[in-house]
Amino acid sequence: MKNRRPLRLRTAEGELRGSMDEDLFVFKGIPYAAAPVGALRWRAPQPVAPWRDVRDATAFGAASWQNRELCVVAGGGDPGVLSEDCLYLNVWTPDVEPSRPLPVMVWLHGGGFAMGSGGLPPYSGKPLAARGAVVVTINYRLGHLGFFAHPALDAEYRAGGVVNNFALLDQIAALQWVQRNIPAFGGDRDNVTLFGESSGARSVLSLCCSPLAEGLFHKGIVQSAYSLPDKPRKAALQQGEQVAAHFGLRNATAQQLRELPAEAFWRLDRSLSPGPVPIAGDAVLPQPMLTTFMAARQHRIPLMAGSNSDEASVLTYFDVDTAEMMRQLRVGKPLSYRLLKWLYDIHDDRLLGRAAARDMAFSVMPWILMRAQHNVGMPGWRYWFDYVSEQSRDLYPHGAWHGNEVPYAFNTLATMQPGDGDRPYSAGDHIFSQRMADYWFTFARDAGEFSHRLEGAVSWPAWHPGEDMTLAFGDGGKAALLLKRNFMRARLRLFRLMMKSMVKL
């Protein structure tokens, strides 16, 4: 029988009081670094001051400042309390004293580095923990609080030590917390899987390239990472000065910048936004992520990576008109336009643009990652998500939207409220979700540098350029698990060459 020792647990920083969710131990709102406020704004996360009394860990901590309404509509739910004091994490574990340490899964939420939190309903760690994993979700700094460059702030660092990617440093601090404390929750500090979706997936890839993160995690799952290039530090510095000027602070000092109200930043016009990518060129991310992977210089760990069949759905939030995109291509680069029509055999410019944008911005990334994995002698697994809830297929005529795979991978459909109350998730949806989550857990538990396949309902071989196998979760929106050979190979080879000039917002 499971040891049900009291819900009080000691970490390196102090004792916590958690709660039970059926058979699982849950600890929420655990600080993993000091509050990044006042003089600590735009600085590396600092250690938490230890506490003497038992700290309550039964409620989620605050999320970073963001647009709450947008998060509710597009980010997975209400992020809860918003504050600059946001460096908190949550842990679900099936046993704090297991007979052998359990695999650890650390989730980095998406949201374009501008919205989201680790406490949103789709990210409940309960179903994966029930399979035998210790699941950790985190909050980190967003928007300008997470990514910012300004000459006055850079002047505080020694040469070569400048930091602009504060959100990535937060994620690294959370992984360091895992290394210090996860054994107390029953977790194996030597088997940590870092996984994320969208900007969370970009974070996983950035940390795979960061010298500061090496050794802190041992494998990664990359869900719908996009191919937008990282922002060069020079451009980030120019934008930082523009932001300061917007607030009337020309030639601003670091103190003046830190005195600005935290909630003022997320309301800024998109032209002043840091955008959905990290900054390349600081101590955290010395080289652009894509440059590192294309040169096969990433950390040598196993990776799973994939994308969805209608990722172009996210372009609505960036006001991208796919028909107009094709019109401009037809006028400006007629040979490229004709080549796309030949590759896709689609003659409606709106649909052609939607498919091409999906593949150039999303589908090409897993293929590039698999090539990079092969080049460093590490296994990789590529997937394609093309499943749509049985009672909502008329709403998704082009396939699975950006982010639709998340509750299936987490197996959290039961915690999700469908947007239309008349379209509840079906028994078939739940069965499909169970199968998909099984693969995520199996990867976290079993994948290693010498693994050749993942076992499940379909035995999933590691990617190899000679076979180029992709596991499709769904086919035409319907339930299926299919191995596809050379999936999209011709067009992805082309887009790998075109992406630097064509992938932009």
C-alpha positions as CSV (number, residue, x, y, z in Angstrom):
1,M,0.0,0.0,0.0
2,K,1.2,3.5,-0.9
3,N,3.0,5.3,2.0
4,R,0.6,8.1,2.9
5,R,2.9,9.9,5.1
6,P,1.5,13.3,6.0
7,L,1.3,16.0,3.3
8,R,4.2,17.8,4.9
9,L,7.4,17.5,2.9
10,R,10.8,19.1,3.4
11,T,12.7,20.8,0.6
12,A,16.1,22.5,0.7
13,E,14.4,25.8,1.2
14,G,11.9,24.8,3.9
15,E,8.9,22.6,4.7
16,L,5.7,22.5,2.5
17,R,2.1,21.5,3.2
18,G,0.4,20.0,0.2
19,S,-2.9,18.3,-0.6
20,M,-4.2,15.0,-2.0
21,D,-6.1,14.6,-5.3
22,E,-7.4,11.1,-5.1
23,D,-4.2,9.0,-4.8
24,L,-1.8,11.8,-5.8
25,F,0.2,14.2,-3.8
26,V,-0.1,17.8,-5.1
27,F,2.1,20.8,-4.1
28,K,1.3,24.1,-5.7
29,G,2.7,27.6,-5.7
30,I,6.3,26.6,-4.6
31,P,8.7,29.5,-5.0
32,Y,11.8,28.4,-7.0
33,A,13.5,31.7,-6.9
34,A,13.2,35.1,-5.2
35,A,10.6,37.5,-6.4
36,P,12.1,39.4,-9.4
37,V,10.9,42.8,-8.3
38,G,12.4,46.1,-7.5
39,A,16.2,45.9,-7.8
40,L,15.8,42.3,-9.0
41,R,13.8,43.2,-12.1
42,W,15.8,42.3,-15.2
43,R,18.3,40.3,-13.2
44,A,19.1,36.6,-13.1
45,P,16.8,34.8,-10.6
46,Q,18.1,34.8,-7.1
47,P,17.8,32.1,-4.4
48,V,14.7,31.9,-2.3
49,A,15.2,33.0,1.3
50,P,14.6,29.8,3.4
51,W,11.5,29.8,5.6
52,R,11.1,28.4,9.1
53,D,7.3,27.7,9.4
54,V,5.5,25.2,7.3
55,R,4.6,26.9,4.0
56,D,1.1,26.3,2.5
57,A,1.4,24.8,-1.0
58,T,-2.3,24.2,-1.8
59,A,-2.9,27.1,-4.3
60,F,-1.2,28.1,-7.5
61,G,1.2,31.0,-7.4
62,A,0.8,34.2,-9.4
63,A,1.4,34.3,-13.1
64,S,3.4,37.0,-14.9
65,W,1.7,40.2,-16.1
66,Q,-0.2,39.5,-19.3
67,N,-3.5,40.1,-21.2
68,R,-5.9,38.0,-19.1
69,E,-8.7,38.1,-21.7
70,L,-6.5,36.8,-24.4
71,C,-5.2,34.0,-22.2
72,V,-8.8,33.0,-21.5
73,V,-9.7,32.9,-25.2
74,A,-6.5,31.5,-26.7
75,G,-4.1,30.5,-23.9
76,G,-6.0,27.7,-22.2
77,G,-7.9,29.5,-19.4
78,D,-7.7,32.1,-16.7
79,P,-4.1,32.5,-15.5
80,G,-5.3,33.6,-12.1
81,V,-3.5,36.3,-10.0
82,L,-1.1,38.4,-12.0
83,S,2.1,39.8,-10.5
84,E,5.7,40.6,-11.2
85,D,6.3,38.2,-8.3
86,C,5.7,35.1,-10.4
87,L,8.5,32.5,-10.1
88,Y,6.4,29.6,-8.7
89,L,6.1,25.9,-9.7
90,N,3.7,23.0,-9.0
91,V,4.3,19.3,-8.5
92,W,2.1,16.3,-8.9
93,T,3.6,13.0,-7.7
94,P,2.1,9.5,-7.2
95,D,4.4,8.6,-4.3
96,V,6.9,10.6,-2.2
97,E,8.7,7.4,-1.1
98,P,8.6,5.1,-4.2
99,S,10.6,1.9,-4.2
100,R,12.7,3.4,-7.0
101,P,12.9,7.0,-8.2
102,L,10.2,8.1,-10.7
103,P,10.7,9.8,-14.1
104,V,10.3,13.6,-14.0
105,M,8.4,15.6,-16.6
106,V,8.9,19.4,-16.4
107,W,6.4,21.4,-18.5
108,L,7.0,24.9,-20.1
109,H,3.7,26.5,-21.1
110,G,3.2,28.2,-24.4
111,G,1.6,31.5,-25.2
112,G,4.1,33.4,-27.4
113,F,6.2,34.3,-24.4
114,A,3.3,36.8,-23.7
115,M,0.6,34.8,-21.8
116,G,0.0,31.6,-19.9
117,S,0.8,29.9,-16.6
118,G,1.6,26.5,-15.3
119,G,-1.7,26.3,-13.5
120,L,-4.0,26.3,-16.5
121,P,-6.5,23.4,-16.7
122,P,-4.9,21.7,-19.8
123,Y,-1.6,21.4,-17.9
124,S,-2.9,19.5,-14.9
125,G,-0.2,16.9,-14.0
126,K,-2.7,14.5,-12.6
127,P,-3.1,12.0,-15.5
128,L,0.6,11.7,-16.2
129,A,1.4,11.4,-12.5
130,A,-1.2,8.7,-12.2
131,R,0.9,6.8,-14.8
132,G,4.0,7.0,-12.6
133,A,5.7,10.4,-13.4
134,V,6.5,13.3,-11.2
135,V,5.1,16.3,-13.1
136,V,6.3,19.8,-12.6
137,T,4.7,22.9,-14.2
138,I,6.2,26.4,-13.9
139,N,5.4,30.1,-14.2
140,Y,8.1,32.4,-15.6
141,R,8.5,36.0,-16.6
142,L,6.7,37.0,-19.8
143,G,6.8,39.8,-22.3
144,H,9.2,42.6,-21.6
145,L,9.8,41.3,-18.1
146,G,11.1,38.1,-19.6
147,F,13.0,39.4,-22.6
148,F,14.5,42.9,-22.6
149,A,17.7,44.6,-23.7
150,H,18.8,48.2,-23.0
151,P,22.3,49.8,-22.9
152,A,21.8,50.9,-19.3
153,L,21.0,47.3,-18.1
154,D,23.8,45.8,-20.2
155,A,26.3,48.1,-18.5
156,E,25.7,46.2,-15.3
157,Y,27.4,43.1,-16.6
158,R,31.0,42.2,-17.2
159,A,32.1,41.6,-20.8
160,G,30.6,38.5,-22.2
161,G,28.1,38.0,-19.3
162,V,25.2,40.1,-20.5
163,V,21.8,38.7,-19.9
164,N,18.6,39.6,-21.9
165,N,16.7,36.2,-21.8
166,F,15.4,36.4,-18.2
167,A,12.6,34.0,-18.9
168,L,15.0,31.4,-20.1
169,L,17.1,31.9,-16.9
170,D,13.9,31.5,-14.9
171,Q,13.3,28.1,-16.6
172,I,16.9,27.2,-15.8
173,A,16.4,28.2,-12.2
174,A,13.3,25.9,-12.1
175,L,15.4,23.0,-13.5
176,Q,18.1,23.7,-10.8
177,W,15.3,23.6,-8.2
178,V,14.3,20.1,-9.6
179,Q,17.9,18.9,-9.2
180,R,18.0,20.1,-5.6
181,N,14.5,19.0,-4.5
182,I,12.8,16.5,-6.8
183,P,14.1,13.4,-4.8
184,A,11.9,14.6,-1.9
185,F,8.9,14.2,-4.2
186,G,9.9,10.7,-5.3
187,G,11.5,11.9,-8.6
188,D,14.7,10.8,-10.3
189,R,17.0,13.8,-10.8
190,D,18.9,11.8,-13.4
191,N,15.8,11.2,-15.6
192,V,14.2,14.7,-16.3
193,T,12.2,15.3,-19.5
194,L,11.7,18.9,-20.4
195,F,8.6,19.4,-22.6
196,G,6.6,22.3,-23.9
197,E,4.3,23.6,-26.7
198,S,4.7,26.6,-29.0
199,S,6.9,29.2,-27.2
200,G,7.3,26.5,-24.5
201,A,8.7,24.2,-27.2
202,R,11.0,27.0,-28.4
203,S,12.1,27.3,-24.8
204,V,13.0,23.6,-24.8
205,L,15.1,24.1,-28.0
206,S,16.7,27.2,-26.6
207,L,17.8,25.4,-23.5
208,C,19.1,22.6,-25.7
209,C,21.5,25.2,-27.0
210,S,22.3,27.1,-23.8
211,P,25.6,26.4,-22.1
212,L,23.9,27.3,-18.8
213,A,21.3,24.5,-19.1
214,E,23.6,21.6,-20.0
215,G,23.1,18.6,-17.7
216,L,19.9,19.9,-16.1
217,F,17.6,17.8,-18.2
218,H,18.1,14.5,-20.1
219,K,15.6,14.5,-22.9
220,G,13.0,16.8,-24.5
221,I,9.6,16.8,-26.1
222,V,9.0,19.7,-28.6
223,Q,5.4,20.3,-29.5
224,S,4.7,22.8,-32.3
225,A,7.9,24.8,-32.2
226,Y,7.9,27.5,-34.9
227,S,10.8,28.4,-37.2
228,L,10.8,32.2,-36.7
229,P,14.4,33.3,-36.2
230,D,15.6,34.5,-32.8
231,K,15.9,38.3,-32.4
232,P,19.4,39.6,-32.8
233,R,20.7,41.4,-29.7
234,K,21.4,44.6,-31.7
235,A,17.7,44.7,-32.7
236,A,16.6,44.0,-29.1
237,L,18.7,46.9,-27.9
238,Q,17.2,49.3,-30.4
239,Q,13.7,48.2,-29.4
240,G,14.6,48.5,-25.7
241,E,15.5,52.2,-26.3
242,Q,12.3,52.7,-28.2
243,V,10.3,51.2,-25.3
244,A,12.1,53.5,-22.9
245,A,11.4,56.5,-25.1
246,H,7.7,55.6,-25.2
247,F,7.7,56.1,-21.5
248,G,9.5,59.4,-21.8
249,L,12.9,58.0,-20.8
250,R,15.5,58.9,-23.4
251,N,19.0,58.0,-22.1
252,A,17.3,56.1,-19.4
253,T,19.1,54.8,-16.3
254,A,18.7,51.2,-15.1
255,Q,17.0,52.6,-11.9
256,Q,14.5,54.6,-14.0
257,L,13.6,51.6,-16.0
258,R,13.1,49.5,-12.9
259,E,10.8,52.1,-11.5
260,L,8.3,51.7,-14.3
261,P,5.1,49.9,-13.3
262,A,5.3,46.2,-14.3
263,E,1.7,46.2,-15.6
264,A,2.4,48.9,-18.1
265,F,4.5,46.7,-20.4
266,W,1.9,44.2,-21.7
267,R,-0.3,47.0,-23.0
268,L,2.3,48.3,-25.4
269,D,1.7,48.3,-29.2
270,R,2.9,45.2,-31.0
271,S,5.7,47.2,-32.7
272,L,7.2,47.5,-29.2
273,S,6.6,43.9,-28.2
274,P,9.6,41.6,-27.7
275,G,7.8,39.0,-30.0
276,P,7.4,35.3,-29.7
277,V,11.2,34.5,-29.8
278,P,14.2,34.7,-27.5
279,I,17.1,37.1,-28.0
280,A,20.3,35.6,-29.6
281,G,23.7,36.8,-28.5
282,D,23.6,37.0,-24.7
283,A,25.2,34.7,-22.1
284,V,22.1,32.5,-22.0
285,L,21.7,32.0,-25.8
286,P,25.1,32.9,-27.4
287,Q,24.0,31.7,-30.9
288,P,20.6,31.6,-32.6
289,M,18.9,28.3,-31.8
290,L,18.4,27.4,-35.5
291,T,22.1,28.0,-36.2
292,T,23.1,25.7,-33.4
293,F,20.8,22.9,-34.5
294,M,21.6,23.2,-38.2
295,A,25.3,22.9,-37.2
296,A,24.4,19.9,-34.9
297,R,25.9,21.6,-31.8
298,Q,22.9,21.1,-29.5
299,H,23.2,19.2,-26.3
300,R,23.3,15.5,-26.9
301,I,20.0,14.2,-25.5
302,P,17.0,12.3,-27.0
303,L,14.2,14.4,-28.5
304,M,10.6,13.9,-29.6
305,A,9.2,16.6,-31.9
306,G,6.1,17.2,-34.0
307,S,3.5,19.6,-35.2
308,N,-0.2,19.7,-36.0
309,S,-2.2,19.5,-39.3
310,D,-3.6,23.1,-39.1
311,E,-0.9,25.1,-37.3
312,A,-1.8,28.0,-39.6
313,S,-4.8,28.6,-37.3
314,V,-2.4,30.6,-35.0
315,L,-1.7,33.1,-37.8
316,T,-5.1,34.8,-37.1
317,Y,-3.6,36.2,-33.9
318,F,-0.8,37.8,-35.9
319,D,-3.2,39.2,-38.6
320,V,-1.6,37.2,-41.3
321,D,-3.7,36.9,-44.5
322,T,-2.7,33.7,-46.3
323,A,-4.4,34.7,-49.5
324,E,-2.6,38.0,-49.5
325,M,0.7,36.2,-48.7
326,M,0.2,34.1,-51.9
327,R,-0.7,37.2,-53.9
328,Q,2.5,38.9,-52.9
329,L,4.5,35.8,-53.8
330,R,2.7,35.4,-57.1
331,V,3.7,39.0,-58.0
332,G,7.1,39.2,-56.4
333,K,8.4,35.6,-56.8
334,P,6.3,34.0,-59.5
335,L,8.7,31.0,-59.8
336,S,8.3,30.3,-56.1
337,Y,4.5,30.6,-56.4
338,R,4.4,28.1,-59.3
339,L,6.6,25.7,-57.4
340,L,4.3,25.8,-54.4
341,K,1.3,25.1,-56.6
342,W,3.1,22.1,-58.1
343,L,4.2,20.8,-54.6
344,Y,0.7,21.0,-53.1
345,D,-1.6,20.8,-56.1
346,I,-3.9,23.3,-54.4
347,H,-5.4,26.0,-56.6
348,D,-7.2,28.1,-54.0
349,D,-4.7,30.8,-52.8
350,R,-6.1,31.0,-49.3
351,L,-5.8,27.2,-48.8
352,L,-2.5,27.1,-50.5
353,G,-1.2,29.9,-48.3
354,R,-2.6,28.1,-45.2
355,A,-0.8,24.9,-46.0
356,A,2.5,26.5,-47.1
357,A,2.5,28.8,-44.0
358,R,1.9,25.7,-41.8
359,D,4.8,23.8,-43.3
360,M,7.3,26.7,-43.5
361,A,6.6,27.9,-40.0
362,F,5.9,24.6,-38.2
363,S,6.2,21.3,-40.1
364,V,9.8,21.9,-41.2
365,M,11.0,22.3,-37.6
366,P,10.7,18.6,-36.5
367,W,12.3,17.5,-39.7
368,I,15.3,19.8,-39.1
369,L,15.5,18.6,-35.5
370,M,15.5,15.0,-36.5
371,R,18.4,15.6,-39.0
372,A,20.3,17.4,-36.2
373,Q,19.7,14.5,-33.8
374,H,21.0,12.1,-36.4
375,N,24.1,14.2,-36.9
376,V,25.0,14.2,-33.2
377,G,24.2,10.5,-32.8
378,M,21.2,10.9,-30.6
379,P,17.8,9.3,-31.2
380,G,14.8,11.4,-32.2
381,W,11.1,10.6,-32.8
382,R,8.9,12.7,-35.1
383,Y,5.2,12.9,-34.9
384,W,2.3,14.5,-36.7
385,F,-1.0,15.4,-34.9
386,D,-4.1,15.2,-37.0
387,Y,-6.9,14.3,-34.7
388,V,-10.1,16.4,-34.1
389,S,-12.6,15.8,-31.4
390,E,-15.4,13.6,-32.8
391,Q,-18.2,16.1,-32.1
392,S,-16.4,19.2,-33.4
393,R,-15.0,18.1,-36.8
394,D,-17.3,20.5,-38.7
395,L,-15.5,23.4,-36.8
396,Y,-12.0,22.3,-37.8
397,P,-12.2,21.6,-41.6
398,H,-8.5,22.0,-42.1
399,G,-7.4,19.7,-39.2
400,A,-6.0,20.1,-35.7
401,W,-5.3,23.7,-34.6
402,H,-2.2,25.0,-33.0
403,G,-2.3,23.8,-29.4
404,N,-5.1,21.2,-29.9
405,E,-2.7,18.3,-29.0
406,V,-1.9,19.6,-25.5
407,P,-4.9,18.1,-23.6
408,Y,-4.4,14.9,-25.5
409,A,-0.7,14.6,-24.6
410,F,-1.6,15.5,-21.0
411,N,-4.7,13.3,-21.1
412,T,-6.6,16.3,-19.5
413,L,-9.8,16.3,-21.6
414,A,-11.8,15.5,-18.4
415,T,-10.6,18.8,-16.9
416,M,-11.4,20.9,-20.0
417,Q,-14.7,22.7,-20.7
418,P,-15.5,22.5,-24.4
419,G,-16.0,26.0,-26.0
420,D,-19.5,24.8,-27.0
421,G,-21.4,23.0,-24.2
422,D,-23.3,21.0,-26.8
423,R,-20.0,19.4,-28.0
424,P,-18.6,17.5,-25.1
425,Y,-15.6,15.2,-25.6
426,S,-16.7,11.7,-26.6
427,A,-15.6,8.3,-25.3
428,G,-13.5,8.0,-28.5
429,D,-11.7,11.3,-27.7
430,H,-10.8,10.0,-24.3
431,I,-9.5,6.7,-25.6
432,F,-7.4,8.5,-28.2
433,S,-6.1,10.8,-25.5
434,Q,-5.1,7.9,-23.3
435,R,-3.1,6.3,-26.1
436,M,-1.3,9.6,-26.9
437,A,-0.4,10.3,-23.3
438,D,0.9,6.8,-22.9
439,Y,3.6,7.6,-25.5
440,W,4.6,10.8,-23.7
441,F,5.0,8.9,-20.5
442,T,6.8,6.1,-22.2
443,F,9.3,8.5,-23.7
444,A,9.9,10.1,-20.3
445,R,10.3,6.8,-18.5
446,D,12.2,4.8,-21.1
447,A,13.9,6.9,-23.8
448,G,17.7,7.0,-23.6
449,E,20.6,7.7,-25.9
450,F,20.7,4.1,-27.1
451,S,16.9,3.7,-27.6
452,H,15.8,2.6,-31.1
453,R,12.0,2.7,-30.6
454,L,9.2,3.5,-28.3
455,E,6.7,0.8,-27.5
456,G,3.0,1.5,-27.6
457,A,-0.1,0.6,-29.5
458,V,2.2,1.0,-32.6
459,S,5.9,0.3,-32.1
460,W,7.5,3.7,-33.0
461,P,11.0,3.5,-34.5
462,A,13.5,6.3,-33.9
463,W,14.0,8.6,-36.9
464,H,16.6,7.7,-39.4
465,P,17.3,9.6,-42.7
466,G,17.1,6.3,-44.7
467,E,13.6,5.5,-43.4
468,D,12.3,9.0,-42.3
469,M,9.4,7.5,-40.3
470,T,6.8,9.8,-38.7
471,L,4.1,8.6,-36.3
472,A,0.7,10.2,-37.2
473,F,-1.6,10.7,-34.2
474,G,-4.8,10.8,-36.3
475,D,-5.5,10.8,-40.0
476,G,-7.9,13.2,-41.7
477,G,-9.1,14.3,-38.2
478,K,-10.1,10.7,-37.3
479,A,-8.6,8.3,-34.8
480,A,-5.6,6.4,-36.2
481,L,-2.0,5.6,-35.3
482,L,-0.1,5.4,-38.5
483,L,3.6,5.2,-39.4
484,K,4.3,7.4,-42.4
485,R,7.5,7.0,-44.4
486,N,9.1,10.1,-46.0
487,F,6.2,12.3,-44.9
488,M,6.3,15.7,-46.7
489,R,10.0,15.0,-47.4
490,A,10.3,16.8,-50.8
491,R,8.6,20.0,-49.6
492,L,10.4,20.1,-46.3
493,R,13.8,19.7,-48.0
494,L,12.9,22.8,-50.0
495,F,11.6,24.8,-47.1
496,R,14.7,24.2,-45.1
497,L,16.5,26.1,-47.8
498,M,13.8,28.8,-48.2
499,M,12.9,29.4,-44.5
500,K,15.5,32.1,-43.7
501,S,14.1,34.4,-46.4
502,M,10.4,33.5,-46.1
503,V,9.6,32.7,-42.5
504,K,8.7,36.0,-40.8
505,L,5.8,37.9,-39.3
